[in-house]
Amino acid sequence: MKNLKKILLIGMVLTMFTACGKKNPTVSDNAADPTYVAPIVSINNTVSEPEATPATPVSVVETTISEDEPIEPVNDAGLHHVEIATLADQRDQLLSEASTLAVMEQVYDYNKQIAELNNYDFTDMKITCLGDSITYGLGGKTNEYGNQVSYADYLGDILGCEIVKLGVPGSAIGNYGSDTSFLYRVKEIPEDTDIIIVFGGINDYLCGNSVFGSEEVKDGKYYGDVEKLFKDIREAFPDTPMFVVLNYQTALEDMDELKDVYSLDMWLDVQRSYATQYDFYKIEMYRNGFMNSKVPEIRSALFYDEIHPNDSGYLAIARYIAAKIIQVYN
């Protein structure tokens, strides 16, 4: 137990170094171990399996979150949007009752059904994903070009659209002395993007209370930088649909070293508030228990480490985000 705790702490500290403007970009101990291979689920689509040194995981939980057939764009005429709403309500009710691997598998199936009912053509659209290592794909597999595969790549496969992936490991929303802040990277969003997704905040949380700020103290703090980010994006793209993904619960929150830090939910609440103010659709993961890595069986099956999903986890996130987008567009 002491060794595990030490490993978790090292991973957390290394992540904070990058987000808070320090030098080390490495986030997890597993990522630094060349013999480690995260448990992944093979799927037949446009991305290929990485070649890696075989390793024996300590524990692998089998899950039905997998794909036996290639993911096809879902552009055929679907059924009425009421059926999509009904499925979404049933899925959300299920999530509210329990956070288990079995529930995650059922949620995944609901999201697949929603995609099958889609009647909106996304094929000529461009979606930009602005984020950190989760958008980058740390912990997932690599494609044939050696690039990390994240939820963003799978989202493009599911919707059949172009994806611009702006994920930088260690990046925080706030500007705490690092040039990888989300604020600096708004200018990288293509002018012709059709949908913008913002997914971040975990690295801000790991920087601690000193960067949080408040409604009264905003300059150079997370509180003010979230407002500036949402405002800057909305002003640059006044008519573009925006989505903010509110991070899932993470096992790091239970560490003694973070017990005095404001809850992650409190950090995310700042995003919820400004999402409402600047007309962003909210994709809630934290409060409904979706992808909760505090649950051991979920962490074993869907995560590479305490924060980063494995390939199965990234696919589950993509299905969830796609279902939310389909709800809006149908």
Phi and psi in degrees as a GROMACS rama.xvg file:
@    title "Ramachandran Plot"
@    xaxis  label "Phi"
@    yaxis  label "Psi"
@TYPE xy
-64.0678  -39.5555  LYS-2
-64.6991  -41.0618  ASN-3
-62.1616  -43.5426  LEU-4
-62.2931  -38.8925  LYS-5
-63.8723  -41.6083  LYS-6
-63.0612  -44.3704  ILE-7
-60.0684  -43.5473  LEU-8
-64.2356  -42.5139  LEU-9
-59.7386  -45.1208  ILE-10
-60.9103  -42.3274  GLY-11
-64.1175  -46.1171  MET-12
-63.2988  -41.9714  VAL-13
-64.0967  -37.7154  LEU-14
-63.1498  -44.1965  THR-15
-61.1316  -36.6533  MET-16
-54.5201  -45.2628  PHE-17
-72.8447  -48.02  THR-18
-62.4666  -32.0869  ALA-19
-97.5447  16.6237  CYS-20
90.9167  11.2713  GLY-21
-95.0043  -177.561  LYS-22
-85.383  -32.626  LYS-23
-82.1571  117.56  ASN-24
-85.7148  -6.58072  PRO-25
-72.5853  136.53  THR-26
-105.725  -39.8889  VAL-27
-128.693  154.658  SER-28
-64.4399  -39.6844  ASP-29
-59.7409  -37.9412  ASN-30
-64.6626  -25.9534  ALA-31
-87.3704  -8.10884  ALA-32
-94.1003  111.02  ASP-33
-68.4077  -14.4115  PRO-34
-93.7373  -5.39853  THR-35
-83.3639  133.408  TYR-36
-126.015  118.79  VAL-37
-68.7733  145.026  ALA-38
-63.2139  123.108  PRO-39
-128.592  163.605  ILE-40
-112.552  126.711  VAL-41
-75.9272  132.168  SER-42
-132.046  147.252  ILE-43
-92.7682  96.7458  ASN-44
-150.495  -152.606  ASN-45
-77.3475  -7.59029  THR-46
-107.522  150.016  VAL-47
-112.177  160.849  SER-48
-69.8032  144.658  GLU-49
-75.9532  153.152  PRO-50
-92.9339  122.507  GLU-51
-141.492  157.675  ALA-52
-67.3768  127.202  THR-53
-58.978  140.284  PRO-54
-141.157  155.555  ALA-55
-102.725  108.685  THR-56
-61.9208  149.135  PRO-57
-64.3825  -40.4006  VAL-58
-150.139  129.966  SER-59
-125.433  123.113  VAL-60
-100.634  124.061  VAL-61
-72.4152  142.463  GLU-62
-138.385  151.381  THR-63
-85.4553  2.70979  THR-64
-74.2736  92.0398  ILE-65
-156.947  170.591  SER-66
-127.096  123.526  GLU-67
-94.9367  -20.3644  ASP-68
-117.564  154.475  GLU-69
-59.2586  142.947  PRO-70
-73.3325  124.4  ILE-71
-107.417  147.391  GLU-72
-57.3162  138.977  PRO-73
-102.413  73.0576  VAL-74
-109.455  -3.03758  ASN-75
-69.204  154.737  ASP-76
-60.1108  129.083  ALA-77
-102.144  -166.676  GLY-78
-88.6327  -178.712  LEU-79
-63.0537  148.893  HIS-80
-62.7725  -20.5196  HIS-81
-63.3264  -36.0339  VAL-82
-66.2227  -37.2838  GLU-83
-63.4625  -45.2407  ILE-84
-62.405  -38.3083  ALA-85
-64.4141  -45.1615  THR-86
-61.8827  -41.4385  LEU-87
-63.6001  -40.4572  ALA-88
-64.4566  -42.0048  ASP-89
-64.3861  -41.061  GLN-90
-62.0121  -46.9373  ARG-91
-66.7077  -35.2836  ASP-92
-63.8675  -40.5916  GLN-93
-62.2489  -44.4739  LEU-94
-62.3555  -35.2551  LEU-95
-70.5397  -18.698  SER-96
-88.2046  -31.9172  GLU-97
-164.863  154.036  ALA-98
-119.652  91.3642  SER-99
-135.151  167.184  THR-100
-64.4492  -38.1982  LEU-101
-61.1244  -40.965  ALA-102
-64.7911  -42.5893  VAL-103
-58.6559  -39.1475  MET-104
-65.2599  -39.9305  GLU-105
-68.9025  -39.227  GLN-106
-61.1619  -41.8518  VAL-107
-58.5754  -43.3537  TYR-108
-65.8101  -39.5919  ASP-109
-59.2492  -44.0399  TYR-110
-65.8855  -34.9558  ASN-111
-64.5249  -41.8323  LYS-112
-63.4525  -39.6868  GLN-113
-61.4472  -42.7029  ILE-114
-62.4098  -37.0132  ALA-115
-68.8413  -23.4807  GLU-116
-88.8396  -5.93212  LEU-117
-60.2321  135.541  ASN-118
-123.777  18.2326  ASN-119
-103.09  136.767  TYR-120
-91.2166  109.472  ASP-121
-96.3914  2.60278  PHE-122
-62.2514  -31.0046  THR-123
-97.1649  12.6049  ASP-124
-97.3579  156.937  MET-125
-122.31  123.867  LYS-126
-111.534  127.871  ILE-127
-105.447  128.367  THR-128
-111.118  112.54  CYS-129
-101.035  119.753  LEU-130
-165.936  -160.063  GLY-131
-114.073  -142.21  ASP-132
-67.7892  -22.2368  SER-133
-72.0436  -37.6114  ILE-134
-72.6256  -34.8527  THR-135
-63.6016  -39.0819  TYR-136
107.9  21.5562  GLY-137
-59.8989  129.321  LEU-138
96.611  -15.3133  GLY-139
-89.3203  -171.644  GLY-140
-87.0621  174.714  LYS-141
-111.569  151.643  THR-142
-89.4976  -173.129  ASN-143
-65.0294  -17.1729  GLU-144
-97.3666  3.02912  TYR-145
85.0325  10.3126  GLY-146
-91.0434  144.842  ASN-147
-67.9157  141.722  GLN-148
-104.641  124.365  VAL-149
-122.934  -173.385  SER-150
-55.7114  -32.8211  TYR-151
-61.972  -42.8161  ALA-152
-63.5768  -44.3349  ASP-153
-67.5994  -33.1491  TYR-154
-60.2411  -42.4233  LEU-155
-62.0444  -38.5438  GLY-156
-65.8652  -43.5011  ASP-157
-66.0053  -44.2727  ILE-158
-89.4694  -12.8608  LEU-159
70.3673  35.0743  GLY-160
-124.592  174.572  CYS-161
-82.5363  140.571  GLU-162
-120.427  132.574  ILE-163
-108.436  114.67  VAL-164
-103.88  107.181  LYS-165
-108.408  65.3221  LEU-166
-107.258  126.847  GLY-167
-125.275  117.837  VAL-168
-56.3474  135.818  PRO-169
83.0361  -4.67808  GLY-170
-71.0262  138.116  SER-171
-112.157  159.707  ALA-172
-65.7003  -45.4289  ILE-173
-77.7968  159.339  GLY-174
-97.3666  97.3983  ASN-175
-113.75  32.9448  TYR-176
102.594  6.00324  GLY-177
-113.134  142.052  SER-178
-85.4973  9.37947  ASP-179
-99.6052  6.05538  THR-180
-52.168  146.418  SER-181
-54.2649  -36.406  PHE-182
-58.1075  -40.0982  LEU-183
-71.3131  -22.3944  TYR-184
-101.414  2.68356  ARG-185
-58.0584  -35.919  VAL-186
-65.3188  -14.9529  LYS-187
-82.5883  -10.7228  GLU-188
-70.3931  123.742  ILE-189
-60.1032  143.29  PRO-190
-63.7776  -27.7126  GLU-191
-95.9603  18.9495  ASP-192
-69.3285  145.227  THR-193
-100.793  -26.7662  ASP-194
-142.063  140.933  ILE-195
-120.833  131.284  ILE-196
-117.958  127.333  ILE-197
-111.101  127.334  VAL-198
-140.101  99.8651  PHE-199
-167.084  -175.939  GLY-200
120.41  -22.3778  GLY-201
-66.4462  -36.5393  ILE-202
-72.833  -29.8083  ASN-203
-64.0128  -46.1702  ASP-204
-56.4857  -42.747  TYR-205
-70.3264  -16.3616  LEU-206
-76.3458  -17.3382  CYS-207
94.8943  174.629  GLY-208
-62.4281  -24.3628  ASN-209
-62.5508  -23.3552  SER-210
-101.615  1.90344  VAL-211
-70.0053  -51.3776  PHE-212
77.3988  -160.648  GLY-213
-161.311  179.058  SER-214
-62.9614  -26.9422  GLU-215
-89.9285  -28.316  GLU-216
-117.073  100.836  VAL-217
-116.044  -32.7986  LYS-218
-61.6587  124.573  ASP-219
69.7599  14.7286  GLY-220
-120.348  162.44  LYS-221
-54.6416  -45.43  TYR-222
-55.545  -49.1216  TYR-223
-73.6871  -34.2721  GLY-224
-71.9743  -31.5622  ASP-225
-63.5123  -45.4492  VAL-226
-60.4985  -44.9967  GLU-227
-63.2709  -41.4691  LYS-228
-60.3354  -51.1831  LEU-229
-64.8557  -38.7112  PHE-230
-66.3214  -45.405  LYS-231
-61.8306  -42.9678  ASP-232
-66.258  -43.4516  ILE-233
-65.1281  -38.8837  ARG-234
-69.298  -34.7627  GLU-235
-75.3944  -28.4208  ALA-236
-132.937  70.5539  PHE-237
-62.2342  -26.9757  PRO-238
-111.445  7.72361  ASP-239
-90.2701  131.059  THR-240
-62.4729  133.65  PRO-241
-119.746  142.619  MET-242
-128.724  138.717  PHE-243
-117.364  128.978  VAL-244
-95.8697  122.261  VAL-245
-94.4678  111.267  LEU-246
-48.9508  143.536  ASN-247
-67.2067  162.943  TYR-248
-67.5152  144.341  GLN-249
-128.014  146.293  THR-250
-61.573  -21.6873  ALA-251
-62.4268  -26.1737  LEU-252
-62.2753  -23.202  GLU-253
-87.5669  -0.5109  ASP-254
-72.4093  141.916  MET-255
-58.7217  -34.1188  ASP-256
-66.9139  -16.0745  GLU-257
-112.039  10.1372  LEU-258
-65.6419  -25.8201  LYS-259
-93.5737  -3.3849  ASP-260
-81.4764  140.808  VAL-261
-51.0603  146.993  TYR-262
-59.4418  148.557  SER-263
-58.1861  -35.1774  LEU-264
-61.1975  -34.6577  ASP-265
-66.5703  -40.1087  MET-266
-63.85  -41.9025  TRP-267
-69.1669  -26.1408  LEU-268
-64.6438  -29.5006  ASP-269
-62.4242  -42.3332  VAL-270
-66.125  -39.3515  GLN-271
-59.6516  -43.0425  ARG-272
-63.3107  -49.0619  SER-273
-75.9672  -23.6231  TYR-274
-62.7756  -40.7594  ALA-275
-65.0188  -44.5743  THR-276
-64.0566  -38.5398  GLN-277
-106.735  18.9613  TYR-278
62.2522  52.3224  ASP-279
-102.777  136.907  PHE-280
-72.0732  137.045  TYR-281
-99.4288  128.382  LYS-282
-108.284  95.8584  ILE-283
-80.189  126.977  GLU-284
-120.185  -34.855  MET-285
-66.1409  -54.1226  TYR-286
-76.2865  -16.2212  ARG-287
-101.586  2.07925  ASN-288
79.2011  10.9466  GLY-289
-65.7392  132.195  PHE-290
56.273  41.7174  MET-291
-76.1672  105.896  ASN-292
-77.4043  -1.15383  SER-293
-71.9739  -21.9057  LYS-294
-84.5307  115.916  VAL-295
-53.6507  -42.8035  PRO-296
-69.1464  -32.392  GLU-297
-70.6331  -42.8484  ILE-298
-62.2851  -41.5768  ARG-299
-65.3942  -37.3121  SER-300
-88.2632  -32.1512  ALA-301
-120.725  1.91145  LEU-302
-127.233  147.824  PHE-303
-84.9864  -40.2856  TYR-304
-145.661  -159.327  ASP-305
-71.94  -19.173  GLU-306
-114.574  -45.2964  ILE-307
-90.5726  131.671  HIS-308
-68.0137  160.429  PRO-309
-92.4149  -169.823  ASN-310
-59.9918  -42.4492  ASP-311
-62.1385  -40.2093  SER-312
-64.8927  -42.0497  GLY-313
-63.5017  -38.4017  TYR-314
-65.5364  -40.1793  LEU-315
-63.0179  -41.7388  ALA-316
-63.5104  -43.5913  ILE-317
-60.1977  -43.2741  ALA-318
-61.0578  -40.389  ARG-319
-66.9787  -46.9643  TYR-320
-65.3482  -42.4393  ILE-321
-59.0192  -42.4038  ALA-322
-61.8321  -39.1286  ALA-323
-65.5534  -43.1774  LYS-324
-64.5754  -42.51  ILE-325
-61.0501  -39.5327  ILE-326
-57.7346  -43.3337  GLN-327
-66.8343  -44.1177  VAL-328
-82.949  -12.5599  TYR-329
